[in-house]
Amino acid sequence: MIAAFDFGITNTDLVIKDQRIKFLSVPSPFDRKNRDFDVTERHVIEILEKLDINIKEISSIGVTGGKSADLPDRICDVPITKVNEIDAIGKGARSLYKISKESSLVVSSGTGTACVHIQNTATNHLGGISVGGGMLEGLSNLLVNIPHGVKINNFAEKGNRKILDVMIGEAVNEIGNLNAEITAANFAKARNEPTNSIEDISASLCNMVGEVIGTVAYLNALLVGSNKAYFLGRTSMLSEVKKGIDARLALAGIEGIYDDNRAFGNAIGVLDTIDI
């Protein structure tokens, strides 16, 4: 049995390969007293025990993300392979999307968002932003006291973001070829028309996070000469965030590509590294 870990700030994702592939996820270890995200040997063992996985049946463990580089080289005599997170993103995208030689943009959006360029065997980090699922859940906790992305997305599906957002058609006559329904300013109406509607706040918030990710994605896609953006990570699994991403990508004629298992993309990249 092989175990591949991706330690995110919010979630720890595992891909287990035995007779078949299993995809598993648990909340990442967080020390509330010291407010840190350390990853220790004890955390690895506890996660495996929580998932009813016997470490004695594991022949190899691969890790990436968070502070996983601080782990020892062996746990319970099982060798630990530490994989650079950018390399894991590149390998995971190549595996999920069957990318071979073409210049491609990979957007890994979890708690934050990273943009990675892959071409042939090369993998390069283009940069990242601090907007992602972490900001979505943190702001939603401050605004409506709900720190859960899935719950916020459920409310957003029922909301109307135009109650809070100003559209271009409302603010100006025209700006080039931009559609009148494109957002001119997120939350701008809240200055004069505050609302207590969780649904409308959630809709505006999910859309804003998606628009920021989508804007950074299309700029980087243009930079590397690609008309596609391949997504990894859990944040784009939220339908209302994805709508915001796709709306921004469409402005530049960029297509967003979303595999069903993209939440486990980094862990898949780790598995591909150690499964040789």
C-alpha positions in Angstrom: 0.0 0.0 0.0 1.2 3.5 -0.9 0.0 6.7 0.9 0.3 10.2 -0.6 -0.5 13.2 1.6 -1.1 16.8 0.7 -1.1 18.9 3.8 -3.1 22.0 3.1 -3.9 24.8 5.6 -7.5 23.7 5.7 -7.7 20.1 4.6 -5.2 17.2 4.4 -5.9 15.1 1.3 -4.8 11.5 0.9 -4.6 9.3 -2.1 -4.2 5.6 -1.1 -3.1 3.1 -3.7 -3.6 -0.6 -2.8 -5.6 -2.8 -5.1 -7.5 0.3 -6.1 -7.2 4.1 -5.6 -8.9 5.7 -2.7 -9.5 9.4 -2.2 -9.7 10.6 1.4 -9.7 13.9 3.2 -9.6 15.1 6.9 -9.2 18.6 8.5 -5.6 19.6 8.7 -3.9 19.7 12.1 -4.1 23.1 13.7 -2.8 23.9 17.2 -5.4 26.5 18.4 -3.3 27.3 21.5 -0.2 28.2 19.6 -2.1 29.1 16.4 0.3 27.1 14.1 0.0 24.5 11.4 2.9 22.2 12.3 2.9 18.7 10.8 4.5 16.1 13.0 5.0 12.3 13.0 2.2 12.1 15.5 -0.2 13.9 13.2 0.5 11.5 10.3 -0.1 8.5 12.6 -3.3 10.0 14.0 -4.7 10.8 10.5 -4.1 7.2 9.4 -5.7 5.8 12.6 -8.7 8.1 12.1 -9.1 6.6 8.6 -8.7 3.0 9.9 -5.5 2.6 7.9 -2.8 0.4 9.5 0.6 2.1 8.9 2.2 -1.4 9.1 0.5 -2.2 5.8 2.0 0.8 4.1 5.3 0.4 2.1 5.8 4.0 1.2 4.5 7.5 2.2 4.8 10.6 0.1 4.1 14.1 1.5 3.7 17.6 0.2 2.3 21.0 1.3 2.3 22.8 4.6 5.2 22.1 6.9 5.6 18.5 5.7 9.3 19.1 4.9 9.8 19.0 8.7 8.7 15.4 9.0 11.4 12.7 9.7 12.7 10.6 6.8 10.9 7.5 8.3 7.8 7.0 10.4 7.3 3.6 12.0 10.1 2.4 9.7 8.1 3.5 6.6 10.2 5.7 4.3 8.9 9.3 3.8 9.4 11.0 0.4 9.0 14.8 0.5 7.8 16.3 -2.7 8.0 20.0 -3.5 4.5 21.4 -3.8 5.0 23.0 -7.2 6.4 19.7 -8.5 3.3 17.9 -7.0 1.0 20.4 -8.8 2.7 19.8 -12.1 2.7 16.1 -11.8 -0.9 16.0 -10.6 -2.1 18.2 -13.5 -0.2 16.1 -16.1 -1.8 12.9 -14.6 -5.4 14.2 -14.3 -5.5 16.1 -17.6 -3.2 13.9 -19.7 -1.0 17.0 -20.6 2.1 16.0 -22.5 4.1 18.7 -24.2 2.0 21.8 -24.7 2.5 25.0 -22.8 -0.2 24.9 -20.1 -1.4 26.8 -17.1 -2.3 25.0 -13.9 -4.2 26.9 -11.2 -4.1 25.2 -7.8 -6.8 26.9 -5.7 -7.2 25.7 -2.2 -6.9 28.0 0.9 -4.8 30.3 -1.4 -4.1 30.1 -5.1 -1.0 29.2 -7.0 -0.4 29.5 -10.8 2.1 27.0 -12.3 3.3 26.7 -15.9 4.1 23.3 -17.3 5.6 22.5 -20.7 7.3 19.2 -21.7 9.0 18.1 -18.4 9.5 21.7 -17.0 7.4 23.0 -14.1 7.6 26.6 -13.1 5.9 28.6 -10.4 4.4 31.8 -11.9 3.3 33.2 -8.6 0.3 33.1 -6.3 -2.3 35.1 -4.5 -3.8 34.9 -1.0 -7.3 34.7 -2.3 -9.0 31.3 -2.1 -11.1 29.1 0.1 -9.3 30.4 3.2 -10.4 34.0 2.5 -13.9 32.8 1.5 -14.4 31.0 4.8 -12.7 33.7 6.9 -14.7 36.6 5.5 -17.9 34.6 5.6 -17.3 33.9 9.3 -16.8 37.6 9.9 -19.8 38.7 7.9 -22.4 36.0 8.6 -20.8 33.8 11.3 -20.5 30.8 9.0 -16.9 29.5 8.4 -17.8 26.7 6.0 -17.4 27.0 2.3 -19.9 24.4 1.3 -22.6 26.0 3.5 -21.8 29.5 2.1 -22.0 28.2 -1.4 -25.4 26.7 -0.7 -26.7 30.0 0.6 -25.1 31.7 -2.5 -27.0 29.5 -4.9 -30.2 31.1 -3.5 -28.9 34.7 -3.3 -28.8 37.6 -5.7 -25.3 39.3 -5.8 -26.7 42.3 -7.7 -28.2 43.5 -4.4 -24.7 44.2 -3.3 -22.5 44.3 -6.5 -22.5 47.2 -9.0 -22.6 46.0 -12.6 -20.9 47.9 -15.4 -24.2 48.7 -17.0 -25.4 50.4 -13.8 -22.2 52.5 -13.4 -21.2 53.6 -16.9 -22.5 53.7 -20.5 -19.8 51.4 -21.9 -16.2 50.3 -21.4 -14.9 48.9 -24.7 -16.6 45.6 -25.5 -17.3 44.6 -21.9 -20.8 43.3 -21.3 -23.1 45.4 -19.1 -23.6 42.5 -16.7 -19.9 42.3 -15.8 -19.1 43.3 -12.2 -17.8 46.9 -11.9 -17.4 46.8 -8.1 -17.9 44.0 -5.6 -20.1 44.9 -2.5 -20.2 48.5 -3.6 -23.9 48.9 -3.0 -23.4 47.9 0.7 -22.2 51.4 1.4 -25.7 52.7 0.9 -28.0 49.6 0.9 -26.7 47.2 3.6 -28.5 43.9 3.8 -28.8 41.2 6.4 -29.6 38.5 3.7 -27.1 35.7 4.2 -28.0 34.5 0.7 -27.1 37.8 -1.0 -24.0 38.3 1.0 -22.9 34.7 0.3 -23.6 35.2 -3.5 -21.5 38.4 -3.6 -18.7 36.8 -1.6 -18.4 33.6 -3.6 -18.5 35.6 -6.8 -15.8 38.0 -5.7 -13.4 35.2 -4.7 -14.1 33.5 -8.1 -13.6 36.7 -10.1 -10.2 37.3 -8.4 -9.0 33.8 -9.1 -10.4 33.9 -12.7 -8.6 37.2 -13.4 -5.3 36.0 -12.2 -5.8 32.8 -14.1 -6.6 34.4 -17.5 -3.6 36.8 -17.1 -1.2 34.0 -16.5 -2.8 31.9 -19.3 -2.2 34.7 -21.7 1.4 35.0 -20.4 2.2 31.4 -21.2 0.3 31.4 -24.5 -2.4 29.0 -23.5 -6.2 29.2 -24.2 -7.0 26.9 -21.3 -6.5 26.9 -17.5 -6.4 23.5 -15.8 -7.7 23.7 -12.2 -6.6 21.7 -9.1 -7.8 22.2 -5.5 -11.0 22.3 -3.6 -12.1 25.9 -4.0 -13.2 25.6 -7.6 -15.5 22.7 -6.5 -17.8 25.4 -5.1 -20.3 26.1 -7.9 -20.8 29.8 -7.2 -17.0 30.4 -7.0 -16.6 28.5 -10.3 -19.2 30.7 -11.9 -17.1 33.8 -11.0 -13.9 32.1 -12.3 -15.5 31.2 -15.6 -17.0 34.6 -16.1 -13.6 36.2 -15.8 -11.9 33.6 -18.0 -14.5 34.2 -20.7 -13.4 37.9 -20.9 -10.1 36.7 -22.4 -11.4 33.7 -24.3 -9.8 31.3 -21.9 -11.5 27.9 -21.1 -11.5 26.5 -17.6 -10.9 22.8 -17.4 -12.1 21.0 -14.3 -11.6 17.3 -13.5 -13.9 15.7 -11.0 -10.9 14.6 -8.8 -9.2 18.0 -9.0 -9.5 18.5 -5.2 -6.9 15.7 -4.8 -4.6 17.0 -7.6 -1.5 17.7 -5.4 -1.8 14.3 -3.7 -2.1 12.6 -7.1 1.1 14.3 -8.0 2.8 12.9 -4.9 1.5 9.5 -5.7 2.9 9.7 -9.2 6.3 10.7 -7.8 6.6 7.8 -5.4 4.7 5.1 -7.3 7.7 3.9 -9.4 
